[in-house]
């Protein structure tokens, strides 16, 4: 093998080892990232509540300023003919309130914009987190099933030393039982030969022997009496 090919092979093996090591830590890292993301989402939710509260206060202030503007505008109109000096003071106050209202409205608009942006970002973050959790759960479930399959294959395959020993012992027990059955059958046959029962059985099977009929036995007994 050339040095180039050797280096490529070693490099590939190293990369594979690094990838395997990284993959083995991937679930742990993802779980940590999910926990951190949940904390960030919780903090964003708290910030959203704070912004919404400030936006509400600002809107109330704008409404209060508008109410004052309406009040002084009405007073200016009512006294325009009867008390012009008072009418001018009211008009001046309306101008001041209009400026305050415009400034506060800008603040309100800023709160509304920030609130809407944060709501959108928060919804996106929650959706992404939910999908990530689903994928991690799926990977965990698949890994758990695969580990169970590997464990079952390892424990019940012939390659497992304990299982192989048990299977070998079982085969030996079966062989010994078969040999014992054969020995018992042979002993039974030998006993029949020694007692003559085997021969008697053969005679009975052939239809011969002294017990052909009761009449033959009676005739033999009577003949012996003579």
C-alpha positions in Angstrom: 0.0 0.0 0.0 1.3 3.4 -0.9 1.9 6.1 1.8 -1.0 8.1 0.3 -3.5 5.3 0.6 -2.2 4.4 4.1 -2.6 8.0 5.2 -6.1 8.1 3.7 -7.1 4.9 5.5 -5.7 6.1 8.8 -7.4 9.5 8.4 -10.7 7.8 7.6 -10.4 5.5 10.6 -9.6 8.5 12.8 -12.6 10.5 11.5 -14.9 7.5 12.0 -13.6 7.2 15.6 -14.1 10.9 16.2 -17.6 10.7 14.7 -18.5 7.7 16.9 -17.2 9.5 20.0 -19.2 12.6 19.1 -22.4 10.6 18.4 -22.1 8.8 21.7 -22.2 12.3 23.4 -24.8 13.8 21.0 -27.9 12.8 23.0 -26.3 14.1 26.3 -25.4 17.4 24.6 -28.9 17.7 23.0 -30.6 17.1 26.4 -28.4 19.8 27.9 -29.3 22.2 25.0 -33.0 21.4 25.4 -32.8 22.2 29.1 -31.0 25.5 28.4 -33.5 26.3 25.6 -36.4 25.8 28.0 -34.8 28.2 30.5 -34.3 30.8 27.8 -37.9 30.4 26.7 -39.1 30.8 30.3 -37.0 34.0 30.6 -38.4 35.3 27.3 -41.9 34.6 28.6 -41.2 36.6 31.7 -39.7 39.4 29.5 -42.9 39.3 27.4 -45.1 39.7 30.4 -43.0 42.7 31.6 -43.1 44.4 28.2 -46.9 43.8 27.9 -47.4 45.3 31.4 -45.3 48.4 30.4 -47.2 48.7 27.1 -50.5 48.6 29.0 -49.4 51.4 31.3 -48.2 53.5 28.4 -51.5 53.0 26.6 -53.4 54.0 29.7 -51.2 57.1 30.0 -52.0 58.0 26.3 -55.7 57.5 27.0 -55.4 59.8 30.1 -53.6 62.5 28.1 -56.2 62.3 25.4 -58.9 62.7 28.0 -57.2 65.9 29.3 -56.8 67.1 25.7 -60.6 66.7 25.2 -61.4 68.4 28.4 -59.2 71.5 27.8 -60.2 71.7 24.2 -63.9 71.8 25.3 -63.0 74.5 27.8 -61.2 76.6 25.3 -64.2 76.4 22.9 -66.6 77.3 25.7 -64.7 80.4 26.8 -63.5 81.6 23.4 -66.2 84.3 23.4 -66.7 85.1 27.1 -63.2 84.7 28.5 -60.6 84.8 25.8 -57.6 84.8 28.2 -58.9 81.6 29.8 -59.6 80.1 26.4 -56.0 80.9 25.3 -54.6 79.2 28.5 -56.7 76.2 27.8 -55.5 76.1 24.2 -51.9 76.4 25.4 -52.5 73.5 27.7 -53.9 71.4 24.9 -50.7 72.1 22.9 -48.5 70.9 25.7 -50.7 67.8 26.2 -50.6 67.0 22.5 -46.8 67.0 22.7 -46.8 64.7 25.7 -49.3 62.4 24.1 -47.2 62.2 20.9 -44.1 61.3 22.9 -45.9 58.7 25.0 -47.5 57.3 21.9 -44.1 56.7 20.4 -43.2 54.8 23.6 -46.4 52.8 23.3 -45.7 51.9 19.7 -42.2 50.8 20.6 -43.6 48.5 23.3 -46.2 47.1 20.9 -43.5 46.4 18.2 -41.2 44.8 20.7 -44.0 42.7 22.2 -45.1 41.4 18.8 -41.5 40.6 17.8 -40.9 38.8 21.0 -44.2 36.9 20.7 -43.2 35.7 17.2 -39.7 34.7 18.2 -41.1 32.9 21.3 -43.6 31.0 19.2 -40.9 30.0 16.7 -38.5 28.9 19.6 -41.3 26.8 21.2 -42.1 25.1 17.9 -38.4 24.4 17.2 -37.9 23.1 20.7 -41.0 20.8 20.4 -39.7 19.3 17.1 -36.2 18.9 18.6 -37.7 17.1 21.6 -39.7 14.8 19.4 -36.7 13.9 17.3 -34.5 13.3 20.3 -37.3 11.1 21.9 -37.5 9.2 18.6 -33.7 8.6 18.5 -33.8 7.5 22.2 -36.6 5.1 21.5 -34.9 3.7 18.5 -31.6 3.3 20.4 -33.4 1.6 23.2 -35.0 -0.9 20.9 -31.7 -1.6 19.1 -29.9 -2.1 22.4 -32.7 -4.6 23.4 -32.3 -6.4 20.1 -28.5 -6.6 20.5 -28.9 -7.8 24.1 -31.3 -10.5 23.0 -29.2 -11.5 20.1 -26.1 -11.7 22.3 -27.8 -13.7 25.1 -29.6 -16.1 23.0 -27.3 -16.7 20.1 -24.9 -19.6 19.8 -22.0 -17.2 20.1 -22.8 -16.5 23.7 -20.6 -18.8 25.9 -23.2 -19.3 28.6 -26.0 -20.1 26.2 -23.7 -22.3 24.1 -22.7 -24.3 27.2 -26.4 -24.7 28.2 -27.3 -25.9 24.7 -24.4 -28.3 24.7 -25.5 -29.7 28.1 -29.0 -30.1 26.8 -27.8 -32.0 23.8 -25.7 -34.3 26.0 -28.7 -34.9 28.3 -30.8 -35.8 25.3 -28.1 -38.2 24.1 -27.8 -39.8 27.5 -31.6 -40.3 27.7 -31.7 -41.8 24.3 -28.8 -44.2 25.3 -30.6 -45.1 28.5 -33.8 -45.9 26.6 -31.9 -48.1 24.2 -30.2 -49.9 27.1 -33.6 -50.5 28.8 -35.1 -51.9 25.6 -32.1 -54.2 25.1 -32.3 -55.4 28.7 -36.0 -56.2 28.3 -35.4 -58.2 25.2 -32.6 -60.2 26.9 -34.8 -61.0 29.8 -37.5 -62.3 27.5 -35.0 -64.6 25.8 -33.7 -65.9 29.2 -37.2 -66.8 30.5 -38.4 -68.3 27.3 -41.3 -65.9 27.1 -40.0 -64.8 23.7 -40.2 -68.3 22.4 -43.7 -68.8 23.8 -44.8 -65.5 22.2 -43.5 -66.7 18.9 -45.4 -70.1 19.2 -48.6 -68.3 20.1 -48.1 -66.0 17.2 -47.7 -69.0 14.9 -50.9 -70.7 16.2 -49.1 -73.7 17.7 -48.3 -75.0 21.2 -50.1 -76.8 24.0 -52.8 -74.3 24.5 -54.5 -74.7 21.1 -57.9 -75.4 22.7 -59.6 -76.7 25.8 -60.6 -79.9 24.0 -57.0 -80.9 23.3 -56.0 -80.3 26.9 -59.0 -82.4 28.2 -58.2 -85.3 25.8 -54.6 -85.3 27.0 -55.6 -85.5 30.6 -58.1 -88.4 30.0 -55.5 -90.3 28.1 -53.1 -90.1 31.1 -55.7 -91.6 33.4 -56.0 -94.8 31.5 
